[in-house]
Amino acid sequence: MKNNKITDSTILVTGGAGFIGSYVVEELLNYNPKKIIIIDNFIRGTIENMANFANSPIVEFIEGDIRDTALLEQSISRSDYVFHMAALRINACAANPRDGFEVMIKATYEVADLCVKYKIKKVIYSSSASVYGLAQHFPTPETDSPYDNQTFYGGAKMWGEQLFRSFKFMYGLDYVALRYFNAYGPRMDTDGKYTEVMIKWLDCIKDNKNPVIHGDGSTTMDFVYVTDIAKSNVAALLADVTDESFNIGCNIETSLKELLEIILEVNNSTLEPQFVETKTVNPVSKRLADISKARNLLQFEPHVDLHSGLKELSDWYFKKKIKNQLA
Ligand SMILES: NC(=O)c1ccc[n+]([C@@H]2O[C@H](COP(=O)([O-])OP(=O)(O)OC[C@H]3O[C@@H](n4cnc5c(N)ncnc54)[C@H](O)[C@@H]3O)[C@@H](O)[C@H]2O)c1
């Protein structure tokens, strides 16, 4: 696929060995870039995630930390575009806010500063639906306020958006921020400390144990498949759009109870959900994205429905577990 903006460009992807980042790299490769530089410290990313492009002469992988400003400078000085995706997970930020500060805030500042210095043509910043906390309106438009957010992670993402906004205003740095809702798909973290609930349920199916739902399962989310997110990133680069934030979701609300039912169905499982009372209140009990802005300005359209996406995720998960058992 030929496109003037990407073809012959060098593109830096921070966090490119991660779940979403590795799909963004794959999507970019369809547009024949001159070079893709990846910086990832493997705190979550893996070599395995990059298997589909490990041998590509176009991709230069650097195992390194975005807190290393000299490394950032060495990479950004050679780049035309930057996808800034390296980040700590929401629970990791809560467990260690100082690390959160250094990665999400300080290193993001250095990224923005160097992007100005080296006249980067556009930055695509991975933000999050967490900026809203519990939103005021459903479906939630981008204009909802971030004041109900209570998490360090959501605050840091909002700060990142505002940082790029101010650098656009002061220095003309073009950027787009993408607020992903609930991302899922193959290459999700299956073994780490902070695995998502759908992975925990797949673990239950593997072990033939009834999957546990904490609470009544009425909490809702807006799930969006990882390849659709990757496409939104490339669309954000290609579109003639700057200084904007976009919700990236499916505009479909799914409760945890419904999610579990679909996971059981696609795996032909007869296990029964086990409801366990919980004292902890989830402050974000509902998520539903208004994606009309992304539809209009990025021509974004989610293509993978939850059934097909969960089938892909399940097949990948079981293949991986069998491979690990044999290893
Ligand atoms: N997964 C989701 O549901 C979701 C939702 C909203 C926003 N996001 C955002 O999307 C982006 C990608 O998320 P993901 O789900 O692929 O997570 P991920 O953890 O798989 O990817 C992040 C990558 O950044 C790397 N990284 C972390 N700290 C680093 C550092 N100091 N130096 C270099 N590399 C570092 C990790 O090793 C990892 O490969 C992140 O910015 C995340 O906050 C994700």
Ligand as a Chemical Component Dictionary entry (heavy atoms), coordinates in Angstrom:
data_LIG
# 
_chem_comp.id                   LIG 
_chem_comp.type                 NON-POLYMER 
_chem_comp.pdbx_formal_charge   0 
_chem_comp.three_letter_code    LIG 
# 
loop_
_chem_comp_atom.comp_id 
_chem_comp_atom.atom_id 
_chem_comp_atom.alt_atom_id 
_chem_comp_atom.type_symbol 
_chem_comp_atom.charge 
_chem_comp_atom.model_Cartn_x 
_chem_comp_atom.model_Cartn_y 
_chem_comp_atom.model_Cartn_z 
_chem_comp_atom.pdbx_ordinal 
LIG N1  N1  N 0  -4.918 -2.096 26.858 1  
LIG C1  C1  C 0  -5.850 -1.198 27.098 2  
LIG O1  O1  O 0  -7.023 -1.545 27.382 3  
LIG C2  C2  C 0  -5.550 0.268  27.010 4  
LIG C3  C3  C 0  -6.618 1.166  27.204 5  
LIG C4  C4  C 0  -6.359 2.522  27.148 6  
LIG C5  C5  C 0  -5.093 2.981  26.860 7  
LIG N2  N2  N 1  -4.065 2.120  26.690 8  
LIG C6  C6  C 0  -2.739 2.673  26.402 9  
LIG O2  O2  O 0  -2.269 2.135  25.185 10 
LIG C7  C7  C 0  -0.855 2.026  25.203 11 
LIG C8  C8  C 0  -0.454 0.604  24.892 12 
LIG O3  O3  O 0  -1.023 -0.228 25.892 13 
LIG P1  P1  P 0  -0.963 -1.807 25.849 14 
LIG O4  O4  O 0  -2.265 -2.322 26.284 15 
LIG O5  O5  O -1 -0.369 -2.267 24.567 16 
LIG O6  O6  O 0  0.030  -2.080 27.064 17 
LIG P2  P2  P 0  1.399  -2.864 27.120 18 
LIG O7  O7  O 0  1.826  -2.832 28.538 19 
LIG O8  O8  O 0  1.299  -4.180 26.440 20 
LIG O9  O9  O 0  2.343  -1.926 26.230 21 
LIG C9  C9  C 0  3.134  -0.909 26.746 22 
LIG C10 C10 C 0  4.558  -1.193 26.343 23 
LIG O10 O10 O 0  5.399  -0.168 26.880 24 
LIG C11 C11 C 0  6.563  -0.768 27.381 25 
LIG N3  N3  N 0  7.104  0.105  28.416 26 
LIG C12 C12 C 0  6.575  0.425  29.628 27 
LIG N4  N4  N 0  7.375  1.243  30.286 28 
LIG C13 C13 C 0  8.443  1.482  29.485 29 
LIG C14 C14 C 0  9.617  2.249  29.627 30 
LIG N5  N5  N 0  9.877  2.936  30.753 31 
LIG N6  N6  N 0  10.495 2.280  28.605 32 
LIG C15 C15 C 0  10.263 1.563  27.472 33 
LIG N7  N7  N 0  9.182  0.796  27.295 34 
LIG C16 C16 C 0  8.275  0.753  28.290 35 
LIG C17 C17 C 0  6.121  -2.120 27.928 36 
LIG O11 O11 O 0  7.162  -3.069 27.991 37 
LIG C18 C18 C 0  5.063  -2.519 26.913 38 
LIG O12 O12 O 0  5.619  -3.306 25.867 39 
LIG C19 C19 C 0  -0.418 2.482  26.594 40 
LIG O13 O13 O 0  -0.043 3.834  26.521 41 
LIG C20 C20 C 0  -1.672 2.308  27.416 42 
LIG O14 O14 O 0  -1.685 3.172  28.538 43 
LIG C21 C21 C 0  -4.274 0.763  26.752 44 
# 
loop_
_chem_comp_bond.comp_id 
_chem_comp_bond.atom_id_1 
_chem_comp_bond.atom_id_2 
_chem_comp_bond.value_order 
_chem_comp_bond.pdbx_ordinal 
LIG N1  C1  SING 1  
LIG C1  O1  DOUB 2  
LIG C1  C2  SING 3  
LIG C2  C3  SING 4  
LIG C2  C21 DOUB 5  
LIG C3  C4  DOUB 6  
LIG C4  C5  SING 7  
LIG C5  N2  DOUB 8  
LIG N2  C6  SING 9  
LIG N2  C21 SING 10 
LIG C6  O2  SING 11 
LIG C6  C20 SING 12 
LIG O2  C7  SING 13 
LIG C7  C8  SING 14 
LIG C7  C19 SING 15 
LIG C8  O3  SING 16 
LIG O3  P1  SING 17 
LIG P1  O4  DOUB 18 
LIG P1  O5  SING 19 
LIG P1  O6  SING 20 
LIG O6  P2  SING 21 
LIG P2  O7  DOUB 22 
LIG P2  O8  SING 23 
LIG P2  O9  SING 24 
LIG O9  C9  SING 25 
LIG C9  C10 SING 26 
LIG C10 O10 SING 27 
LIG C10 C18 SING 28 
LIG O10 C11 SING 29 
LIG C11 N3  SING 30 
LIG C11 C17 SING 31 
LIG N3  C12 SING 32 
LIG N3  C16 SING 33 
LIG C12 N4  DOUB 34 
LIG N4  C13 SING 35 
LIG C13 C14 SING 36 
LIG C13 C16 DOUB 37 
LIG C14 N5  SING 38 
LIG C14 N6  DOUB 39 
LIG N6  C15 SING 40 
LIG C15 N7  DOUB 41 
LIG N7  C16 SING 42 
LIG C17 O11 SING 43 
LIG C17 C18 SING 44 
LIG C18 O12 SING 45 
LIG C19 O13 SING 46 
LIG C19 C20 SING 47 
LIG C20 O14 SING 48 
# 
